[in-house]
């Protein structure tokens, strides 16, 4: 008896619903994602076993590169940075233009003496990013880092302070930064490090397996 051949039909899948979901997810991520700003300097962080995480907003970041240069930055560009540059201008009697204020709010970190700040903010974006910043003065006779810390805390009292130091940075520079914080009555701050495995945890896990 001959076999009955069933006619083959193409399967039609309606992709409309899947496309709608994909575009909704894409729109959601575009609206909620916070893009990381360009770092003023790249540092090679030391390692530690601490797993304490910093919040995503309201961070005062003090960066120390391998050459001992100190940079300062805060993450809230829409509020804290505008108030900060306004306070710096009032303290040093510097009149910043709206364009210079906008350039400051878009800058992730500052490593310029305040006397040269206005001239640096006046540069085109490409030239400003290519400029090698000399670092913020931290000498005992001219400690501008203390000024930035104080004015930033007055601009936003809720700022959490983090020190982002290169692993090869000299200890005296790191100690000077910590002393500056303590001089401004800041005794609680975080050191940013790369997370490494906890040897004690590994040892305990090995005991459990036995």
C-alpha positions as CSV (number, residue, x, y, z in Angstrom):
1,X,0.0,0.0,0.0
2,X,1.6,3.3,-1.0
3,X,2.4,5.8,1.7
4,X,0.3,8.9,2.0
5,X,2.4,12.0,1.5
6,X,1.5,14.8,3.8
7,X,2.0,18.2,2.0
8,X,4.7,20.3,3.7
9,X,3.6,23.7,4.8
10,X,5.9,26.5,5.9
11,X,5.6,27.6,9.5
12,X,4.8,31.2,10.0
13,X,5.9,32.9,13.2
14,X,4.6,36.3,14.1
15,X,7.6,38.3,15.4
16,X,5.6,41.5,16.0
17,X,5.3,40.9,19.8
18,X,9.0,40.0,20.1
19,X,10.1,43.1,18.2
20,X,7.9,45.3,20.5
21,X,9.5,43.8,23.6
22,X,13.0,44.2,22.2
23,X,12.4,47.9,21.4
24,X,10.9,48.5,24.8
25,X,13.9,46.9,26.5
26,X,16.3,49.0,24.3
27,X,14.4,52.2,25.2
28,X,14.5,51.3,28.9
29,X,18.2,50.7,29.0
30,X,18.9,53.9,27.0
31,X,16.8,56.0,29.4
32,X,18.2,54.5,32.6
33,X,21.9,53.8,31.9
34,X,24.4,56.2,33.4
35,X,27.4,56.4,31.1
36,X,30.8,56.7,32.8
37,X,32.6,59.9,32.2
38,X,36.2,60.0,30.9
39,X,38.7,59.6,33.7
40,X,41.1,62.5,34.1
41,X,43.9,60.0,34.8
42,X,44.3,56.2,34.6
43,X,45.6,54.5,37.8
44,X,46.6,51.0,38.6
45,X,44.6,50.2,41.7
46,X,46.1,48.1,44.5
47,X,44.4,44.8,45.4
48,X,42.5,44.0,48.6
49,X,40.0,41.5,50.0
50,X,37.5,44.1,51.0
51,X,34.1,43.8,49.3
52,X,32.5,47.0,50.5
53,X,30.8,48.8,47.6
54,X,30.5,52.5,47.2
55,X,27.1,54.1,46.2
56,X,26.5,55.0,42.6
57,X,26.0,58.7,43.2
58,X,27.3,61.6,45.4
59,X,31.0,60.6,45.4
60,X,33.9,62.9,46.0
61,X,36.8,61.2,44.2
62,X,40.5,62.1,45.1
63,X,42.8,60.4,42.6
64,X,46.6,60.0,43.0
65,X,48.5,58.8,40.0
66,X,51.8,57.0,39.9
67,X,53.8,60.3,39.7
68,X,52.1,61.6,42.9
69,X,49.9,64.1,41.1
70,X,46.6,64.7,42.8
71,X,43.2,65.1,41.0
72,X,39.8,66.0,42.4
73,X,36.3,65.2,41.1
74,X,32.7,64.7,42.0
75,X,30.2,62.7,40.1
76,X,27.0,64.9,40.3
77,X,27.4,67.2,37.3
78,X,23.9,68.5,37.2
79,X,23.9,69.9,40.8
80,X,27.1,69.6,42.8
81,X,29.5,70.7,40.1
82,X,27.7,73.9,39.3
83,X,27.4,74.9,42.9
84,X,31.1,74.0,43.5
85,X,32.5,76.1,40.6
86,X,30.3,79.0,41.8
87,X,31.7,78.8,45.3
88,X,35.3,78.5,44.0
89,X,34.7,81.6,41.9
90,X,33.3,83.6,44.8
91,X,36.2,82.6,47.1
92,X,39.0,83.5,44.6
93,X,37.1,86.4,43.0
94,X,37.0,84.6,39.6
95,X,34.1,85.3,37.1
96,X,33.4,82.2,35.2
97,X,31.4,82.5,31.9
98,X,28.4,80.1,31.3
99,X,30.6,78.3,28.7
100,X,33.3,77.7,31.3
101,X,30.8,76.5,33.9
102,X,29.4,74.1,31.4
103,X,32.9,72.8,30.6
104,X,33.5,72.3,34.3
105,X,30.3,70.3,34.8
106,X,31.4,68.0,31.9
107,X,34.9,67.4,33.4
108,X,35.4,64.3,35.4
109,X,38.4,65.5,37.3
110,X,40.5,68.6,38.0
111,X,44.2,68.6,38.3
112,X,44.9,72.3,37.7
113,X,45.9,75.1,40.1
114,X,43.0,77.4,40.7
115,X,44.9,80.3,39.3
116,X,45.0,78.5,35.9
117,X,41.5,77.1,36.1
118,X,39.7,79.7,34.0
119,X,42.3,79.6,31.3
120,X,42.1,75.8,31.2
121,X,38.3,75.8,31.0
122,X,38.5,78.3,28.1
123,X,40.4,75.7,25.9
124,X,38.5,73.8,23.2
125,X,37.3,70.3,24.3
126,X,40.0,68.5,22.3
127,X,42.8,70.7,23.6
128,X,41.5,70.5,27.2
129,X,41.4,66.7,27.2
130,X,44.9,66.5,25.6
131,X,46.4,69.0,28.1
132,X,48.6,67.3,30.7
133,X,47.3,68.5,34.1
134,X,50.1,69.2,36.6
135,X,48.0,68.1,39.6
136,X,46.4,70.1,42.5
137,X,48.8,71.8,44.8
138,X,49.0,70.0,48.2
139,X,51.9,71.9,49.8
140,X,51.5,73.1,53.3
141,X,51.8,76.7,52.2
142,X,49.3,76.3,49.3
143,X,47.1,73.3,49.9
144,X,44.3,73.8,47.3
145,X,43.1,70.3,47.8
146,X,41.8,71.3,51.2
147,X,39.9,74.1,49.5
148,X,38.3,71.8,46.9
149,X,37.3,69.4,49.7
150,X,35.8,72.1,51.9
151,X,33.9,73.8,49.1
152,X,32.6,70.5,47.7
153,X,31.2,69.5,51.1
154,X,29.5,72.9,51.4
155,X,28.0,72.4,48.0
156,X,26.8,68.9,48.8
157,X,27.0,67.8,52.5
158,X,26.0,64.2,51.5
159,X,29.1,63.5,49.5
160,X,31.0,60.2,50.2
161,X,34.7,60.5,49.9
162,X,36.9,58.0,48.1
163,X,40.7,57.9,47.5
164,X,41.6,56.4,44.2
165,X,45.3,55.9,44.5
166,X,47.7,54.1,42.1
167,X,49.4,51.1,43.6
168,X,52.9,52.6,42.9
169,X,52.1,56.0,44.3
170,X,54.5,57.1,47.0
171,X,53.2,56.8,50.6
172,X,54.1,60.4,51.6
173,X,51.7,61.7,49.0
174,X,48.9,59.4,50.1
175,X,49.6,60.4,53.7
176,X,49.5,64.1,52.8
177,X,46.0,63.6,51.2
178,X,44.7,61.8,54.3
179,X,46.2,64.5,56.5
180,X,44.4,67.1,54.4
181,X,41.1,65.3,54.9
182,X,41.6,65.1,58.6
183,X,42.5,68.8,58.7
184,X,39.0,69.4,57.2
185,X,37.4,67.2,59.9
186,X,36.9,64.3,57.5
187,X,37.8,61.1,59.3
188,X,35.7,58.7,57.3
189,X,36.6,57.9,53.7
190,X,37.1,54.9,51.5
191,X,40.1,53.6,49.6
192,X,39.3,52.2,46.2
193,X,40.9,48.9,45.4
194,X,40.6,45.9,43.1
195,X,38.9,42.9,44.7
196,X,41.1,39.8,45.1
197,X,40.2,36.4,46.5
198,X,40.2,36.1,50.3
199,X,42.8,33.4,51.3
200,X,40.9,32.7,54.5
201,X,37.7,32.0,52.6
202,X,39.5,29.5,50.3
203,X,41.0,27.8,53.4
204,X,37.6,27.4,55.0
205,X,36.1,26.1,51.8
206,X,38.9,23.5,51.5
207,X,38.1,22.3,55.1
208,X,34.5,22.0,54.3
209,X,35.2,19.8,51.3
210,X,37.3,17.4,53.4
